[in-house]
Amino acid sequence: MTEGWQTSVVIDGSAKAHLHDHLRWVREALVWKLDGLSEYDIRRPLTSTGTNLLGLIKHNAMWDSRYFGEVFDRPYPEPLPRWDDQTASGTDHWANERETRAEIVGLYQRVWSHSDATIEALDLGARGYVPWWQDEVPLFNVMVHCLSDTTRHAGHADILREGLDGAVGVDPVSPTRHGRDDAFWEARRAAIERAARAADTAWSS
């Protein structure tokens, strides 16, 4: 029993720091995807279901405020729609014309601070109740869920941004396009296209 307890303490300290560092990093990467784009481009629907860059940030802000707030009885202090408010259902996925970029990004950054305070105040084993899961779970589960969800949405943003203007990368200082020029990527894309067409011919008959 003692040995198991000691192991959990070691895992708690290192795992929480690791998860938290990655969560901080991927939040920043998601917000950076707006840089240099027009108001139209950050808001417009880029898929058939309406996925858009600013909406991804608004969605993450709303749900992180709930996961690291209400779940652990540490409610986020600003008024936001409840998770079960049917009148607000779906509005976290897009910004209306009255909501500014600065307001939504600012909200997300304030939610970061609130979330960080919850993470720092609790052990990984601290339990909270997730009403939309109808389950009581430890902070570890919530951190893993929020990290995977944010990473998934950052991946969405990667593809959307590349489709808009060809910009890639995770932050302003990282090398973009792996240091290769347009000619390299045009040749790479052509090679992949040829392989796809050849496979379709070979395996579709």
N, C-alpha and C positions, 0 to 999 in steps of 0.2 A: 504493500500500500504506500509506504514511504517512498519507494523507488519510483512508482508511477507519478506521485505528486511532484517529485523533483524534476522528472522529465517534462511534465506539463508546464512547470515554471520556465524551463529553458525554452521550450517551444513557444510559450506565450510571449516572452520578451523579443526573441528574434523574429518570429513569424509576424507579430503585429507591426514591428518596424518595417519589415520587408513589404508587407501588404500596403501599409500606409504610404511608403515612398512611391510605390508604383501607382497608387491611386492619385497622389498629388501630381505625378508626372503626366498621367494620361488626361487628367483634367486640363492641364495647361495645353497639351497637344490639341485637344478638342477645341478650345477657345481660339487658339492660333489659326485655325482653319478659316476664320472670318477675315483675317488681316488682308487688306488691299482689295476687298470686294465691295461692290456697290450695295446699296440697300435692297435693290431688286434681287441681286444674285444670292444674297444670304437668306432671303425669304422665299424665293419662288420654289414651287414644287418641282423636284428633279426626278421623281419616279411616278409611276402610275398611282401610287397610294399617297402621294403628297410629301414624301420625305424631303426635308430642307435643312440647311445648316443651322440657322438660328433656332429652329424648332428642336433640334437635337439638344442644344444647350438648355433651352427652357425646360424640356422634358427631364433632363438630368437634375436641374436645379430643384424642380418640384419633388421628384422622388427621393433624392438624397435628403431633402429637408424632412421627409417622413421617415425614412429608414433610420436616420441618425437622430431623429427628434422624437416623434410620437412613440416609436417602437420601444425606446428606452426611457420613457417618461421624462424626456428632456425636450419639450416642445419648442419648435422653431418660433422665435418671438414675433415675426412679421405675419400679418394676415395673408394666408394662402388658401385656396380651395381645399377642402377635405378630400381624402382619397375616395370617399364614397359619395361625393357630390355629383349627382347625375347631370346637373345643368352645366357642369364644367368638364364633363367627360370628353376627352380628345383635344381640349383646347391647349393642353401642355405640349402638343406636337407642332404648333405653329404660332407665329406672332401676328397680331392684328396691326392695322395701320397706326394705331395710337401708341403701341409699345415700341420704345426705342431700343436700338442695339445696346446702348449704354445701360439702360434699365435692366435688360435681361442678363447681360454679362455681369453687371454689378450684383444682381440678385444671386447669380450662381457663385460668385466669389464670396459673398456674405454667407451663403449656405456652406461653402468650403470651411470657413472659419468655425461655424457652428458644428459641422460634422467633425472637424479636427479636434475640437474641444471634447466632444463625446468620446471619440476614439482614445484620446489621451487620458480621459478620466476613468475609463473602464478597463478591466481585464478582458482578455479574449473570451473567457468563460462566462462573463456577465450576461445574464439572460434578459431578453426583451420579448414582448408579445407583438407579432406581426398580424394585425387584424385581417389583412387581405390574403394571408396564408392560413389564417386560423390556427396559428401554431406559435409556440414559445421556442425561441432559438437563441444560441449564444452570439455574442458580437462577432466571433470568427465567421459564422455563416453569413451574417449581414455584410461584413467587409468583403468576403469572397464574392458574394452576389453583386454588390455595387461595383467592385472592381471589374468583374467580367462584363457587366452591363455597360459600364462606361467605356471599356475597351472595345466592345462590340459597336457602340455608337461612334467612337473615334474612327473605327474602320469604315463605317458608313461615310463619315465625313471625308476620309482619305479619298474614297472613290468619287464622291460628289465633287470635291474640289478639283481633282485631276480632270474630271469631265468638263468642268467649267472653263478652266484656263491652263490646264496642264501642270499646275503647281503640285509638287509632292514634297515629302519630308515631314518631320515631326515638330520642328521649331525653327526660328529664324536663323540660327547659327549652324544647324546641322547641314552637311552636304546634301544637296538635292540631286535626284536622278543619278545617284551613285557616281557622280563626277563624269558621266558620259554625255556626249553631245546628242543633238537631235538625230543626226544620221545613224548613230549607233542604235537608238531606240526604234527608229523606223525600220532598220534592218532586222532587229529582234522581233518586232511585231509581224513583219512579213514572214519570217521563219516560222513563227507560231501559227500564223494563218495557214501557211502551206501544210504544216503538220496536221492541223485540224481538218483541212479538206481531204488530205490523203487518208486519215483515219476514218473519216466519214465514208469515203469510197470503199475502203477495205473492209469495214465492219458493218456497213449497212446493207450489204447485199444478202 
